[in-house]
Amino acid sequence: MGPPSPESAATFATEAQGHAAINSYWVSFAMSAQHSPTASSDIIAPDGAWLARCAADGTASVAVADIDNSPDAIDVAVSKARPWRRRARAGAYDPHLVADQRSEDRQNF
């Protein structure tokens, strides 16, 4: 399997940005310098914003950023969304689940 195409490199970068925003965590995205015009190596904040980006000109570079969970820009992702997801995954909504035989039968449509 060869190196990723420029299109797939850009797709991976977009997916990394989406994972950071959906899960409210920091993402360090590494890509080879040859793909930097379409997807450079980057650091993505929990709100999905690009925090640091490498050069997009094909030269080797390193993205460096100070990780700080206190800026107002990521307040919702860090202090509201992340705790809510933690409560939801711990069973906060279990009493509201509906038992449905059709949904539980994984062999049929």
C-alpha positions, 0 to 999 in steps of 0.5 A: 500500500503506497502513500495516501493520495492528496485527496485522502490526506485532505479527508483525513485532516477533515476527519481529525478536525471532526473528531476533535470537535465531536469528542472535545479533545485535542488532536495532533495530526501528522502528515508527510511534508509532500502532502502539506499543500492539501493537508499539513500537520496540525494541532486541533483544539477541542472546539475543532479549530486549527490551533497550530499548522505546519507550512503548506509548501512541502517543506518539513516543519513541526507544529508546536502549541501550548495546550490550555483548557481555559480560553473562552474559545473552547469553554463550551467544548471543555467545560460544558460538552465534555462533562455532559457526554461523560454523564450521558455515557455513564447512564444518565439517559438509561431510564429514557431508553425504549425497549423495542423488539424490532430494534433489538433483532439485528438479523432483520430489517 
